[in-house]
Amino acid sequence: MEAGLVDTHCHLHMDNYRKDRQAVIERARKEGVTLMITIGIDLGDSQAALALAQGEKDVLCTLGFHPHGAGRVTREDLSLLEEMARHEKVVALGEMGLDYYRDLSPRRVQQRVFADQLELAKALGKPVVIHCRDAYRDLIRIMREHQAYQVRGIIHCFSGDWNAALIFLDMGFFLSFAGNLTYPRAENLREIFKKTPGDRLLMETDAPFLTPQDRRGKRNEPAFIKYTYRLGAKLKGLELEDWINQVAINVRGAFPSLPNLHYIESLP
């Protein structure tokens, strides 16, 4: 079966799409996007992500606590997230991790909330979606301490160096690249993309953020993932159709519950 485009990381449920969300989803479908995974970043946001996923056949979701809001996360929040995460349309936990670039929550709190979510993922048997910015040393340490290789998952919008990439790959993680791969100054990212094995790569938009160069200045949306796919195929020296099929296979590897969802028919 010929695969369609997959956006493994977007935020379709956010208010950025409040006025035209359905039109955004329809545009993605018209561009050949057959699966979109909308990503939760706090309790209320995760509830909105799950609600949207429940209403759209080709939308799945993740639930989690982003490091920016780690200072507001309570034990009750984690318990509520655990209950929600048992829904079949929840394919991973996250977006979780560390962000020392903006430092919007105390670093020790970020680390604790990240560790708590890794333990929850192990208890639920779900992969994780990890955010990291300027915090790779602590992130890797915590992942090792909490045996993140047991659940594996995705390093979202990868921005580290090749040494970090090798560590994540050794843990069994996939590296996901967004529209910033297309930016003129992203030569280092493109080199890492080329060096990473093709069966360990994913494509995402991070919409409404990180609009690809071809649409720079506009609000990003899943339909624009076609530009990142085109560059990905070029960097890998593949025909676009072959690259689309490879990514679809990778998606099934990254999200093990997908084969059990009978309504996901577009992936090989």
N, C-alpha and C positions, 0 to 999 in steps of 0.2 A: 504494500500500500504506500502510495506517495504521501510523504509527510507535509504538514504545513509549518508555518513559522510559529515559534513558541516564545512568548515573553515571560521569562521565568521570574521577573521581579518588577512589579509596577505598583502603583498606589491608586488604583481606579476608584476606590471608595472615598478618597479625600475630597474636601470641599472644592478643590481646584476644578473638579468636574461636575459640581453640583448642578449647573445650568444645562449641561449638554452631555451628561454621562452616557446615555443610551446612544447618542449620535457618535460619540468617541468609540464605543464598543462596535457599532456597526461599521465604522470606517476601518477598524482593525480587521474585521471579518472580510471586508471587501479587498483588503490588501493581502489576504491569505493567512492571517493570524488565526490559528485554530485552537490555541490554548493560551490563557493569560492567568498568571498567579499574582494575586493582589496581596500585599504584605502589611501585616499589622505592626504597629510601633508602640502602642500602649493599650490599656484595657478597653477603653471606649473605642479607640481606633480599630482594635482587633474585632470587637463586636460588629462594627460596621463592615469590616472586611468579610467576616463570615456571613453576614446578612446578604451582601452582594453576591457572594459565591453561591449561596443557596438559591438565588433567583436567576442565575445565568448558567446554562449548561456547560459553556466553555470557559468558565472562570472558577479557579480554585483559590485557596488562600493559605496563608500562614498566620500564626498568632504569636505575639511576643512583646518584649519591652526593649525599646531602643535605648542605648546608653545616655542619650540626651535627657531622658526623663527618669533615669534610674533612681534619683533622689526621692521620687514620689511613689515608688513601688512598695506595697505592703505585702505581708504574708497572705492576707485575704485576697489581694489581687492575684497572687500566684496560684492560690487554690481555685479561684474562679477561672483563671486561664486553663488550668489543668482540666477542669470539667468541660470547657468549651472545646479543648483540643482533641477530644475523643470523637468529634464529628468527622464523618468520612471525607468531607471536602477540605479538611485541614490536613495538608500534606507535609507540613514541617512546623517547627517552632522558630520564631524569630520575626523580626530582625533584632538580633541581640549582638552584644559585643562591647567594644571599647572605642571611645573617641576622645583623644587627648588634644585634638586640634581646636575644638570649640570649648571643651571642658565645661559643659553645661550642668554636669553633676559631679560631685566629688569623686576623685579617681578610685578611692577605696570602695565607695558605694557602687560605682560602675562594675568593679571587679566582683563584688559580692553578688550583684544581681545577675551578672553574666554566668557566674558559677552556679547559682541557683537554677538558672534556666537549662544549663547543660545537664544538671542532675535530673531535672524534670523530663528532659528529652530522653534520657536513658530509661527513666521509669515508664515512659509512654512508648518507647521504641520508635521514635520519630527522628528524622534528620533535623539539622539546624541550619539556619540562614544567618551568616555572621557578617557584621559590619565592623570594619577596623579603619581607623585613621590616626596615624602618628602614634600607634600603640602596639606595634607588632611584638615587641619583646614580652610585654606583660600578657598579651593575648595568647601567644604561643605557650607561655609558661602555664597559664590557667587551663588551656586546652589539654596540655600534657598531664597536669595534676588531676584533672577530672576525666581523663581518658576519653576525649572527644572522638577518638578513632572508633569507639564502639558504636556511635550513632552516625558519624560522618555527616556530609552535607555540602554546603556551598559557601565559598568566600565571595560575598556579594561585591560587585563593582571593585574588583581587585585593583589595588594601587601600590602594592609593595614591590620589593626587589625580587630578583631571581632566587636568592637564597631562601627568602620567605616562601616563595612559590613552591620550591622543592620540599620544604617542610610540610606544607599543607597537602601536597600531592602524596607524600609519603604516609600521611595520616588517612589517605583515602578520600580527601575532599576534591570537589570540583571547583575550578576557578571560573567566575562569571565576569563578563566584560560588558560595559554599557556604552552609551553614545560618546563618552569621552575618549574611547578608542579611536574615534575619527578625527580628533582635534589635531591641528597642525603640530602642536608642541608635545604630542603624546608618543613620540618615537620610542621611548623606553617601554611603554606599555605594549606597543606593537611588536617589539622585539621579544618580550616575554610571551605574548600571544603566539608568536611563530614557534617559539621553543617548547611550549607546552604541548604534550601529546593531544592529538585531536579528539581522542575519546574521553578527555577530562575537561572539556571546555563547555561553557554555557553562554547564552546570549540574553541580554536583558535591556530594558529601557531605563529603569528607575523613574519612569514617568510619574509625576510631571517634571522631573528634574533631568539634567544632563542630556538635553536635546542634541541629536547628532549634528555634525557640521552643516549638512545639507539643509537643515531647517533651524539653524542657530538663531536665537532671538524669539522663537515661538515657544509656546507651552509644549512640552513633550507629550507624546501619547503612544500607545502600543503600535499603531499603524506605522510609526516611524522606525520600528525595529528593522524594517527591510534594508535601511541604509547600513546598519551595523552588520547585518548578515552579509551584505554584498562585500563589505570590506573584509570580513572574516574569511569568506571564500577565497578572496584574492590573496590574503596573507598566507593561507594554507595551500594555495596553488590548486584549488579544486573548482569544479563547476558548481554554480550556486545550488542546483538541485541536490548534488551529492553532499554539500555542506549542510543543507537543511535536513537531510535525512540523518546525517551523523549527529547533529545537535538533538534531534528528536530521540534518537537512541540514548544519548547521554542523559536526556531529561528523565527517561525511565530509570536509568541507573541512579540518578541523584535523588529521585523521589520514589522509593520502593513501593508505596501504596498505589501508585498510578495503575499498574496492571490490574488491580482489583476494582477499579472504577469502570463499570461496564459502559458508561456513556462517553468515555474518552476513546473515540474511534479513529482519530486522525494521526496517531503516532504508530510507527512501525513496531 
